[in-house]
Amino acid sequence: MVADDPDAPISTAECLARFRAARARVDQRCAELRSWTAESAEGWTAKDYLAHLTAWQRRMVRWFAEGAAGTSRSGPEAGYTFEQLDALNERDFLGSRDAPLAQVRREFEETADAVEALVESLDDADLNDAARVPWLGFEARHTIAGNTYGHYLEHLEALEGLVAGKGTA
């Protein structure tokens, strides 16, 4: 995937293509893993990365549902501001650390499917016109990229390192 101008409009078809391609890369790396218990330099396992991606996908789908219902929000989640993302990520990490791998993988698939359905329900104007998604405060394309395909790419190098055996067992 090529880095794009984040201010350039995107079509629904292109958004879906980017999402599907990035998801396929994550799925492929997971299929290639020899160890789900090896840790990256950050101290995260592949399961931890999937749980992290899942949490943000779930959150984003919820934001769109709440926004469509007329609910406004001031942060990513009740009790957290956007300045507290590290604390929120740490809470999520600790909360999912002991979850069974099968559950984490299933939840990743379910939330990714929900994201795909969400994006399919949007048209080009929904993605590119901030007035169409006033609860976000900016264009939906930014939130979708930041919580799905762009987010996947942020963590793909760590997953690839784990596939290559560069983690600690």
N, C-alpha and C positions, 0 to 999 in steps of 0.2 A: 504494500500500500504506500502511496506517495503522500507526503505531507502536503496539505492544501492550505490555501488562504482561508483562515477561520471565518473571515467576514464574507466569503463568497457564498451565494445561495446554493442550495443542494436540492436535488429532486428526491422524491420519496423512493424512486427506484434506485438511485445512487446511494442513498442512506441505507436501504436494505442490502444492497450489494456489499457495502463496506462492513456492515454488521455481520452478514453471513460469512464473508471472507475471514474476518477476524475471529469469529466464533469457530470456524473450521480449523483455523490455526491452533486455537486453544484446545479444541477437541483432539486434534492430531497429536499435540505435545502430550496430552494426558494419556492417549493410547500408547505412546512410545515410552512412558515412564517405566522404569524398572523398580523404583522404590517410591512409595507414597510417604515414607517416614523420613527421608533425607531432608535436611534443612538447607535453605539458601543462606547466603551471607547475612541476610536480614533476620534469620532465625525462623523463617516460615517454611512450611511444607507446601507441596502442590495442593494438598487439601485446603490449607489455610488460604492460599491464593484464590481457589475456587469459591470458598466461603465468603471471602472479601468481595469478589466480583458479584456474587449472588446478592449480598446485602445491599450493594449500591444499585443493582438492577431492580431489586424489590422496592427499594426506596423510590426510585424514579417512576416506576409504574404506579406506585401509590400517589406520588405527587400529581401525576396526570389525572388519576381518578378523582382525587380530592379537588383539584382545580376545576375539573369539569362539573363537579357538584357545587362549586361556588365557595369552597373552603380556601382561605388564604393561609400562608405559612410564613414564618419569619426565619426559619432555620431548616436544616436538613431533616430534623426529627425533633419531637418534643423534648425539651430540656437541653438542646444543643444548638449552638449558633454555627454559622459557617466558619467562624474563627476557631471553632473547637473540633475540627475534623480529625485531628490526631487523637484526641480523647475518644471520639466516637469510633474511630477505626480500632483503637485499642480495646474498647468495650466489646465491639463485634468480634475481634480476634479472640479475646478471652472467652466470650460466650459460645463460640463455635469450635474451640480447640478440641473439646472432648466429643464432639458429634461424630457419629459413625461415618466412615467414608462413603458408604452407599447412600446415606441420607444427604450428604453434601453434594454428591454428584447428581442425585435426583433433583435436588432443589436448584442447582445450577441450570439443569436442563429445563425445568419448569419455568424459572424466571426468564431464561433466555427465550423460551417459547412465548412468554407473555410480552416480552419486549418486541419480538417480531410481530406479534398480533397488534400491538400498540402502533408501531411504525406503519404497518399496513393500513391501519385505520386513519392515518393522517394523509393529507394531501400536501402538495408543494407549498401552498400558502401557509398551512399550519406549521410547517418546518421553518419558514423564512420570515414570517411576519409576527413580530413580538406582540402585536395587538390581538392575535388569535389565541395566545396563551398568556394572558396578563398575570396569572399567578406565578409565572416563572420570572417575569421582569425582563426577559430577553428572548431571542429566538429559540425555539425548541431544538433546532439542530445542534446548538451548543450543549444543551443538557443531555441529549441523546448520545452525542459523540463522547462527552465526558464521562458518561456512566456506562457506556457499552464499548463500541469498537475502539475508541481512543484509550479507554481505560484498560481494555485487554492488552493493547500494545504496550502500555506502561509496564505491565507485569510479564509480558511474553519473554523478555530476555532472562528473567529469573527462572521461569518455567523451562526454557531451553537449557539453561545451566543445570537444572535438576535432571533433565533428560540426559544430558551429556555426562552426568555423574559428578558434577562439580559441587554438589552439596555434601553435607556431613551426615552420615548414617547414624 
